[in-house]
Each structure stands twice: as structure tokens, then as C-alpha cells.
Amino acid sequence: MLPQRDSILSLLADEDSDTAALVQSQLIARGPATLDDLRELLPAASGRAERRLKETIAQIAGDAAEQKFGRLCANFPEDGDIEDAAWTLASVIAPGEDFDDLRAQLDQWGATLGRKLLGKDTVIQQCNTLAAFLGSELGFRGNEDDYYAEENSLLPRVIEHRRGNPITLCLIYIAVGRRAALPILGVGLPGHFVVRVGGVFLDPFHAGRRLQLEDCQKLLESQGLELQPHHLLPCKPRVMLARMLNNLLHAAETGDPRLGEKLHGWLQVLQRATV
């Protein structure tokens, strides 16, 4: 429990920015252990105090999330939990945000999909049901108007807006499908990520349309490549995480150089962990 709660709010509301900055730095120095207490102050804060309190919470949460994500990259196994990694990454980019409701949304969609899959015994029927639910009913598809936007690489933003890039949309399919006991795997085609259930391939970027092998070949032709058997193999979670970081790095290099530097560092750590 924070001592002198009223005094803290009063000092954060002070017109003297140096005074407020000193209080903020002292609170930040206390680290993550004080986050719950600070959040409890929010309903009583307003104006400058509220803004500065939110800044302080975001700073503490962001520092903690960066440390956690750095450790995750250093120790992420080949078959690690890619969804957990995506949530941790989002907490770095959007420090202090509460994602509990969005996690619960995935649980709800998984339960709904599970009911829709009852009686669907073939892989084709299951894939049709999956695509109809996520692609048509919920409207998940690629953000073609702003393909390289940062939000397309962040799991919570994709859940909120139903738009994303190929790999994050595939993660939605994987997360919801697995909650419904449907074994979905990511497939890292060069330049485009898709998913597969058994031998059936779906393209979440295009509302879950089913892909034949010739469709996969066409996706590679624009890059001057020929489809090879290894292109269709499941993509390991560690490779998925690296591609997600690379996508964010592409967005950050022009808009947020400081974030770009951190992403570059995490990629290096992740790559060293594979050696």
C-alpha cells in the first residue's frame, strides 16, 4: 500500500513540472511492485494528476514488459508458446494496457467454434466452418489499405479491428482453432503466411479462402520462386516470432527508431538462442 496517497496525487497535480517529475521518478524507482497501488489511485485522479499517473504506470509496466520479453527471446524454445509471446510483445508496445477482456474474447470465440464444429467430421468441413466463422462472420481479413502499419502486427489490435497482416491473422486462426481442439499449424510461405489443417491450406489474409497447391505456387511466382515441398511444412513458433518481430521492425524503422533499435536487439537475442 502506498503511503500518503492524497499527497502523491497532490504532487502529481502540481503546476511545477519539476516537482511532479521528481515524484514520478521516485514512483518509477519502486518498480512493478507498486503497479497495483498506482492503478488503485486512478479513479481519484483527474487532470494533470491523472495524465502523469498514467504516464508513470505506463513507464513502470513498459520497463517490466521489456525485461520480460528480453528474457523470453533469450530462452524461447523452438516449439514455444507463440500466443503467449505475442501477448508479451503487445505489452511492450502498449505498456500498461489490460488485455484480459481480449484474451477472454479468444476463449469465447474458441467455444463458439467448438460448437459449430460438432458433426463436422472431415477436414474440409472443419476448414469451411473455420473460415466461415472467422473470415465471414467475424470479418477477419488483411489490412490491404495500410499493410505495414504497426497495429497489424499486434495481437490485441487485430482482435479489436479484425484487420491485420498475414502472420498475425494466422495467429488468430491458430489461437481460436486450438481452443476448439482443431489442430491448426502456421505455414511460412516465402512472403506470405498461411495456415493448414491436415492437408488443407487456408489464407486468413483473404478471409480464410482455401488454397490449392497451384494457388500457393502463384503466391511464390511474383518473387520468382518455385514451390518446393519444404515451403509447405509447418512453421516452428520460434520462426513465427522472428517473422513477427521483423514485421514490426519494418514499421518502426521509419516511425519509431527507438523501438526499431529494441526490436533489432530482440531479434539478435532470439537468433542467438537458436545456436
C-alpha positions in Angstrom: 0.0 0.0 0.0 1.3 3.4 -1.0 1.7 5.8 1.9 0.3 9.4 1.7 -1.9 8.6 -1.3 -3.6 12.0 -1.2 -0.1 13.7 -1.1 1.0 11.8 -4.2 -2.0 12.9 -6.2 -1.5 16.5 -5.0 2.2 16.5 -6.0 1.4 14.9 -9.4 -1.1 17.7 -10.0 1.5 20.4 -9.1 1.9 23.2 -11.7 5.6 22.9 -11.2 6.6 20.1 -13.7 9.9 19.5 -11.9 8.1 18.7 -8.7 5.8 16.2 -10.5 8.8 14.7 -12.4 10.6 14.1 -9.1 7.6 12.2 -7.7 7.2 10.2 -10.9 10.9 9.2 -10.8 10.6 8.1 -7.2 7.5 6.0 -8.0 9.2 4.5 -11.1 12.2 3.5 -9.0 9.9 1.4 -6.8 9.3 -0.8 -9.8 6.4 -3.3 -10.7 5.6 -4.0 -7.0 3.8 -0.6 -6.8 1.7 -1.0 -10.0 -1.5 -2.3 -8.3 -1.4 0.5 -5.8 -0.9 3.1 -8.5 -3.8 1.7 -10.5 -6.0 2.0 -7.4 -5.2 5.7 -7.4 -6.6 6.3 -10.9 -10.3 6.7 -10.0 -9.4 9.5 -7.7 -7.1 11.3 -10.1 -8.0 13.9 -12.7 -6.4 16.5 -14.9 -2.6 16.7 -14.7 -2.5 14.2 -11.9 -4.4 11.6 -13.9 -2.2 12.2 -17.0 1.1 12.0 -15.0 -0.2 9.0 -13.1 -0.9 7.1 -16.3 2.5 8.1 -17.7 4.1 6.6 -14.6 2.1 3.4 -14.8 3.0 3.0 -18.4 6.7 3.6 -17.8 6.8 1.0 -15.0 4.8 -1.5 -16.9 6.8 -0.9 -20.1 10.1 -1.4 -18.4 8.9 -4.6 -16.8 7.4 -5.9 -20.1 10.7 -5.1 -21.9 12.7 -7.1 -19.4 10.2 -10.0 -19.6 10.2 -10.0 -23.3 14.0 -9.9 -23.5 14.2 -13.0 -21.2 11.5 -14.7 -23.4 13.5 -14.1 -26.5 16.7 -15.4 -24.9 15.0 -18.6 -23.8 12.3 -19.1 -26.4 12.3 -22.8 -27.4 11.7 -24.0 -31.0 8.1 -25.1 -30.0 7.5 -22.3 -27.6 4.0 -20.7 -26.8 3.7 -18.3 -29.7 0.4 -16.8 -28.4 1.9 -16.0 -25.0 4.9 -14.4 -26.8 2.5 -12.3 -28.9 0.7 -11.0 -25.7 4.0 -10.2 -24.1 5.2 -8.4 -27.2 1.9 -6.4 -27.2 2.5 -5.4 -23.5 5.9 -3.9 -24.6 4.3 -1.8 -27.4 1.2 -0.8 -25.4 2.6 -0.7 -21.8 0.1 -0.7 -19.0 -2.9 -1.9 -21.1 -5.1 -4.6 -19.7 -5.7 -7.4 -22.3 -7.8 -9.7 -20.1 -11.0 -8.9 -22.0 -9.4 -9.6 -25.3 -8.0 -12.9 -24.1 -11.5 -13.8 -22.9 -12.8 -12.9 -26.3 -10.5 -15.5 -27.9 -11.8 -18.0 -25.3 -15.4 -17.1 -26.3 -14.7 -17.5 -30.0 -13.0 -20.8 -29.4 -16.0 -22.1 -27.5 -18.3 -20.9 -30.3 -16.2 -22.5 -33.0 -16.2 -25.7 -31.0 -20.0 -25.8 -31.1 -20.0 -25.0 -34.8 -17.6 -27.9 -35.4 -19.9 -30.5 -33.9 -20.8 -33.1 -36.5 -18.2 -31.7 -38.9 -16.1 -34.9 -39.3 -14.0 -34.2 -42.4 -11.1 -31.8 -42.6 -12.8 -29.9 -45.5 -15.9 -29.4 -43.4 -13.9 -28.2 -40.5 -11.9 -25.8 -42.6 -15.1 -24.5 -44.2 -16.6 -23.9 -40.8 -13.4 -22.2 -39.5 -13.2 -19.9 -42.5 -16.9 -19.1 -42.4 -16.7 -18.2 -38.7 -13.5 -16.1 -38.6 -13.4 -14.8 -42.2 -17.1 -14.2 -43.0 -19.0 -13.9 -39.7 -16.3 -12.1 -37.6 -14.8 -10.4 -40.6 -11.1 -11.1 -40.1 -9.0 -10.2 -43.1 -5.9 -8.4 -44.3 -5.4 -4.7 -43.9 -4.6 -4.0 -47.6 -5.1 -0.3 -47.2 -2.2 0.1 -44.7 -0.3 -3.2 -44.9 2.8 -2.1 -42.9 1.0 -0.4 -40.0 2.4 -1.3 -36.6 -1.1 -2.3 -35.4 -1.3 -5.1 -38.0 1.5 -6.9 -36.0 -0.1 -6.6 -32.6 -2.5 -9.4 -31.5 -4.8 -7.2 -29.4 -5.2 -4.6 -32.2 -6.0 -7.3 -34.7 -8.7 -8.7 -32.3 -10.2 -5.3 -31.9 -10.1 -4.2 -35.5 -10.4 -7.5 -37.3 -7.6 -6.4 -39.6 -4.0 -7.4 -39.7 -1.1 -8.8 -41.6 -0.8 -12.5 -42.7 1.1 -13.8 -39.8 -0.9 -12.1 -37.0 -4.2 -13.2 -38.7 -2.8 -16.7 -38.8 -2.1 -16.5 -35.1 -5.8 -15.6 -34.6 -6.8 -18.8 -36.5 -4.3 -20.9 -34.6 -5.4 -19.5 -31.2 -9.1 -19.8 -31.8 -8.8 -23.2 -33.6 -6.8 -24.7 -30.8 -9.3 -23.5 -28.2 -11.8 -25.6 -30.2 -9.5 -28.6 -30.3 -8.8 -28.0 -34.0 -5.1 -28.6 -34.8 -4.1 -25.6 -36.9 -0.5 -25.0 -37.9 1.2 -22.0 -39.4 2.9 -22.3 -42.8 5.6 -19.7 -43.6 5.4 -19.4 -47.4 8.1 -17.0 -48.6 6.5 -13.6 -48.4 3.1 -14.8 -47.2 1.9 -16.7 -44.1 -1.0 -19.2 -44.3 -2.4 -22.0 -42.1 -3.1 -25.6 -42.7 -5.3 -28.2 -41.1 -4.1 -31.6 -42.2 -3.5 -31.2 -45.9 -5.9 -28.3 -46.3 -4.4 -24.8 -46.6 -6.3 -21.5 -45.8 -5.3 -17.9 -46.3 -6.6 -15.8 -43.4 -5.4 -12.6 -45.1 -8.1 -13.2 -47.7 -10.9 -14.1 -45.3 -9.8 -17.7 -44.9 -10.1 -18.7 -48.6 -9.0 -22.3 -49.3 -5.7 -22.6 -51.2 -4.9 -25.3 -53.7 -1.2 -26.1 -54.5 -1.4 -24.0 -57.6 -2.6 -21.1 -55.6 0.5 -21.4 -53.4 2.6 -21.6 -56.5 1.1 -18.3 -57.7 1.9 -16.6 -54.4 5.6 -17.5 -55.0 5.7 -16.7 -58.7 5.7 -13.0 -58.0 9.0 -13.5 -56.2 10.5 -15.6 -58.9 10.3 -18.7 -56.8 9.1 -22.2 -57.5 7.0 -24.0 -54.9 9.0 -26.7 -53.1 7.8 -29.3 -50.6 9.6 -27.6 -47.7 7.6 -24.4 -48.3 4.5 -26.3 -47.1 5.9 -27.6 -43.9 4.6 -26.3 -40.6 6.5 -23.3 -39.3 8.0 -23.5 -35.8 6.8 -21.0 -33.3 10.3 -19.5 -32.9 10.4 -18.8 -36.6 6.9 -17.2 -36.4 8.1 -15.0 -33.6 11.1 -13.9 -35.6 8.9 -13.0 -38.5 6.5 -11.1 -36.3 9.5 -9.0 -34.9 10.7 -8.4 -38.5 7.3 -7.1 -39.5 7.3 -4.7 -36.5 10.8 -3.7 -37.3 9.9 -2.7 -40.8 7.1 -0.5 -39.4 9.3 1.0 -36.7 12.3 1.9 -38.8 10.7 5.0 -40.2 8.1 5.8 -37.5 9.8 4.9 -34.2 13.6 4.5 -34.4 13.9 3.8 -30.6 11.5 0.9 -30.9 13.3 -0.3 -34.0 16.6 -0.4 -32.1 15.0 -2.5 -29.4 13.3 -4.9 -31.9 16.7 -5.3 -33.7 18.2 -6.3 -30.3 15.5 -8.8 -29.5 15.9 -10.4 -32.9 19.6 -10.8 -32.3 18.9 -12.4 -28.9 16.3 -14.7 -30.4 18.6 -15.7 -33.2 21.5 -16.4 -30.7 19.1 -18.6 -28.8 18.8 -20.9 -31.8 22.5 -21.6 -31.9 
